[in-house]
């Protein structure tokens, strides 16, 4: 199963959300008033992150943390950048530091869950995804994550239950419907998979993946 992790491009699942929280902004400005150098560096960090310059982000983040080792904003960006560099265990450590300070950001739980997923620690991943879902109950992407974890753990019924919930609330992406079809394929259910791809194409007429799979499974 192809698991896309480009969630940093979705505003409500991104680190941009941090700047919208008044409590954190006030604390951040307080810190920045103490460390004027950090203000300039952090602006560069955000710009580099938004431009996908991950190596540059890591370099700047490490420079900031030398000055202020507990700068919350930087810790969040640094943890996510480490994930992008496939340093999942180290990323989880930094995200844990963030969560120890702020537990109410669903995307931080999701980010750490992503690390555990990549480490194939599906039990820990699903715990974090559930915490994320508690904070954002209509997040179809998180339900998709939970479904995949359950599937890899061999709990196929729960996997289908989760993905069915994702399908109910996701109206903009074909991913949950495709995921269910993939589950059927892995379970050797060719007919069920084909029918599910057809349902996907009925709802998302521009779904190239569903179109391709319908042709493939119809042979």
Order of alpha helices (4+ residues) and beta strands (2+ residues): alpha-alpha-alpha-alpha-alpha-alpha-alpha-alpha-alpha-alpha-alpha-alpha
